[in-house]
Amino acid sequence: MARKTNGSPTPVPWCVDFDATLGEQISFPTAPAGATIGQASGHPFPFCGANNAPFTPPIPVNGPSAVPIYICSGLTVDQEYEFVPNPPCGNEMTKSVTITG
């Protein structure tokens, strides 16, 4: 995955599991217009706003209502967190982010 440079968000391809660090800003530039990410049932939602502000999923990731997205700071390193992309990714209902150190 490409890493962020010059303070810009790290681009994450749509429908791909990825690794990220606590507090890292990410974006989904290849997501379809109007795409959202939601909380997977039984899993903590790994995405926050600036300064760890909580989101109420689903959140828009592409298009005019998209918001800046960060990895929440209170997550566990080396743990995988599932989320729900919409539109879905083929037969896979969830994707995941693994928190790296």
Contacts in CASP RR format, 6 or more apart in sequence:
PFRMAT RR
TARGET T0000
AUTHOR 0000-0000-0000
METHOD contacts of the structure
MODEL  1
MARKTNGSPTPVPWCVDFDATLGEQISFPTAPAGATIGQASGHPFPFCGA
NNAPFTPPIPVNGPSAVPIYICSGLTVDQEYEFVPNPPCGNEMTKSVTIT
G
1 10 0 8 1.000
1 11 0 8 1.000
1 12 0 8 1.000
1 13 0 8 1.000
1 18 0 8 1.000
1 19 0 8 1.000
2 10 0 8 1.000
2 11 0 8 1.000
3 10 0 8 1.000
4 10 0 8 1.000
4 24 0 8 1.000
4 25 0 8 1.000
7 25 0 8 1.000
8 25 0 8 1.000
9 25 0 8 1.000
9 26 0 8 1.000
9 27 0 8 1.000
9 68 0 8 1.000
9 69 0 8 1.000
10 20 0 8 1.000
10 24 0 8 1.000
10 25 0 8 1.000
10 26 0 8 1.000
10 27 0 8 1.000
11 26 0 8 1.000
11 27 0 8 1.000
11 28 0 8 1.000
11 29 0 8 1.000
11 30 0 8 1.000
12 18 0 8 1.000
12 20 0 8 1.000
12 26 0 8 1.000
12 27 0 8 1.000
12 28 0 8 1.000
13 28 0 8 1.000
13 30 0 8 1.000
14 28 0 8 1.000
14 30 0 8 1.000
14 31 0 8 1.000
14 32 0 8 1.000
14 35 0 8 1.000
14 85 0 8 1.000
14 89 0 8 1.000
15 85 0 8 1.000
15 89 0 8 1.000
15 90 0 8 1.000
15 92 0 8 1.000
15 95 0 8 1.000
16 95 0 8 1.000
17 80 0 8 1.000
17 95 0 8 1.000
17 96 0 8 1.000
17 97 0 8 1.000
17 98 0 8 1.000
18 26 0 8 1.000
18 97 0 8 1.000
18 98 0 8 1.000
19 97 0 8 1.000
19 98 0 8 1.000
19 99 0 8 1.000
19 100 0 8 1.000
20 26 0 8 1.000
20 71 0 8 1.000
20 97 0 8 1.000
20 98 0 8 1.000
20 99 0 8 1.000
20 100 0 8 1.000
21 71 0 8 1.000
21 99 0 8 1.000
21 100 0 8 1.000
21 101 0 8 1.000
22 71 0 8 1.000
22 72 0 8 1.000
22 73 0 8 1.000
22 74 0 8 1.000
22 75 0 8 1.000
22 77 0 8 1.000
22 99 0 8 1.000
22 101 0 8 1.000
23 48 0 8 1.000
23 52 0 8 1.000
23 70 0 8 1.000
23 71 0 8 1.000
23 72 0 8 1.000
23 73 0 8 1.000
24 70 0 8 1.000
24 71 0 8 1.000
25 68 0 8 1.000
25 69 0 8 1.000
25 70 0 8 1.000
26 69 0 8 1.000
26 70 0 8 1.000
26 71 0 8 1.000
27 61 0 8 1.000
27 69 0 8 1.000
28 35 0 8 1.000
28 37 0 8 1.000
28 61 0 8 1.000
28 62 0 8 1.000
28 69 0 8 1.000
29 62 0 8 1.000
31 61 0 8 1.000
31 62 0 8 1.000
31 85 0 8 1.000
32 62 0 8 1.000
32 87 0 8 1.000
33 62 0 8 1.000
33 63 0 8 1.000
34 60 0 8 1.000
34 61 0 8 1.000
34 62 0 8 1.000
34 63 0 8 1.000
34 65 0 8 1.000
35 60 0 8 1.000
35 61 0 8 1.000
35 62 0 8 1.000
35 85 0 8 1.000
35 86 0 8 1.000
35 87 0 8 1.000
36 57 0 8 1.000
36 58 0 8 1.000
36 59 0 8 1.000
36 60 0 8 1.000
36 61 0 8 1.000
36 85 0 8 1.000
36 86 0 8 1.000
37 47 0 8 1.000
37 57 0 8 1.000
37 58 0 8 1.000
37 59 0 8 1.000
37 61 0 8 1.000
37 69 0 8 1.000
37 83 0 8 1.000
37 84 0 8 1.000
37 85 0 8 1.000
37 86 0 8 1.000
38 45 0 8 1.000
38 57 0 8 1.000
38 58 0 8 1.000
38 59 0 8 1.000
38 83 0 8 1.000
38 84 0 8 1.000
38 85 0 8 1.000
38 86 0 8 1.000
39 45 0 8 1.000
39 57 0 8 1.000
39 58 0 8 1.000
39 83 0 8 1.000
39 84 0 8 1.000
40 82 0 8 1.000
40 83 0 8 1.000
40 84 0 8 1.000
40 94 0 8 1.000
43 81 0 8 1.000
43 82 0 8 1.000
43 83 0 8 1.000
44 72 0 8 1.000
44 75 0 8 1.000
44 81 0 8 1.000
45 55 0 8 1.000
45 57 0 8 1.000
45 72 0 8 1.000
45 81 0 8 1.000
45 83 0 8 1.000
46 71 0 8 1.000
46 72 0 8 1.000
46 75 0 8 1.000
46 81 0 8 1.000
46 83 0 8 1.000
46 97 0 8 1.000
46 99 0 8 1.000
47 55 0 8 1.000
47 57 0 8 1.000
47 59 0 8 1.000
47 69 0 8 1.000
47 70 0 8 1.000
47 71 0 8 1.000
47 72 0 8 1.000
47 83 0 8 1.000
48 54 0 8 1.000
48 55 0 8 1.000
48 69 0 8 1.000
48 70 0 8 1.000
48 71 0 8 1.000
48 72 0 8 1.000
48 73 0 8 1.000
49 55 0 8 1.000
49 67 0 8 1.000
49 68 0 8 1.000
49 69 0 8 1.000
49 70 0 8 1.000
50 68 0 8 1.000
50 70 0 8 1.000
52 70 0 8 1.000
52 72 0 8 1.000
52 73 0 8 1.000
52 74 0 8 1.000
55 67 0 8 1.000
57 83 0 8 1.000
58 84 0 8 1.000
58 86 0 8 1.000
59 67 0 8 1.000
59 69 0 8 1.000
60 66 0 8 1.000
60 67 0 8 1.000
61 69 0 8 1.000
71 97 0 8 1.000
71 99 0 8 1.000
75 81 0 8 1.000
75 99 0 8 1.000
76 99 0 8 1.000
77 99 0 8 1.000
77 100 0 8 1.000
77 101 0 8 1.000
78 98 0 8 1.000
78 99 0 8 1.000
78 100 0 8 1.000
78 101 0 8 1.000
79 98 0 8 1.000
79 99 0 8 1.000
80 96 0 8 1.000
80 97 0 8 1.000
80 98 0 8 1.000
81 96 0 8 1.000
81 97 0 8 1.000
81 98 0 8 1.000
81 99 0 8 1.000
82 94 0 8 1.000
82 95 0 8 1.000
82 96 0 8 1.000
83 94 0 8 1.000
83 95 0 8 1.000
83 96 0 8 1.000
83 97 0 8 1.000
84 93 0 8 1.000
84 94 0 8 1.000
84 95 0 8 1.000
85 94 0 8 1.000
85 95 0 8 1.000
89 95 0 8 1.000
END
